[in-house]
Amino acid sequence: MAIRHIVMWTLAGDDDAAKDEAAAEIGARLEGLIGVVPGIQSLRVSRNAAFADVNYDLVLVSVHDDVAALKAYQVHPVHSEVAAYIRSVVEQRASIDIEA
């Protein structure tokens, strides 16, 4: 059964230009995992479109073949590098994994 992995982040800092740059970099790095990490069916990174004062800034929605593929994605060395960068530019994170 496919698993939808959803992660939301609030970007660190108050500088909108720096947040835009960090969001673009996160998106590029995560989208670069497609074809590198097995088991990813789809992956999309999007900026928040409304209510910036109460919503998270950025979301990842990815679909993985199954829970085993999601677990493999999470520990894949290339994903680990991306995750380290993300941790360096965000202040808050929330996630959920649901059946796709």
Secondary structure as the mmCIF struct_conf table of DSSP 4:
data_model
#
loop_
_struct_conf.conf_type_id
_struct_conf.id
_struct_conf.beg_label_comp_id
_struct_conf.beg_label_asym_id
_struct_conf.beg_label_seq_id
_struct_conf.end_label_comp_id
_struct_conf.end_label_asym_id
_struct_conf.end_label_seq_id
STRN STRN1 ILE A 3 LEU A 11
BEND BEND1 ALA A 12 ASP A 14
HELX_RH_AL_P HELX_RH_AL_P1 ASP A 16 GLU A 31
TURN_TY1_P TURN_TY1_P1 GLY A 32 VAL A 36
BEND BEND2 VAL A 37 VAL A 37
TURN_TY1_P TURN_TY1_P2 PRO A 38 GLY A 39
STRN STRN2 ILE A 40 ARG A 47
BEND BEND3 ALA A 50 ALA A 50
TURN_TY1_P TURN_TY1_P3 ALA A 52 VAL A 54
BEND BEND4 ASN A 55 ASN A 55
BEND BEND5 ASP A 57 ASP A 57
STRN STRN3 LEU A 58 HIS A 64
BEND BEND6 ASP A 65 ASP A 66
HELX_RH_AL_P HELX_RH_AL_P2 VAL A 67 VAL A 75
HELX_RH_AL_P HELX_RH_AL_P3 PRO A 77 VAL A 89
STRN STRN4 VAL A 90 GLU A 99
#
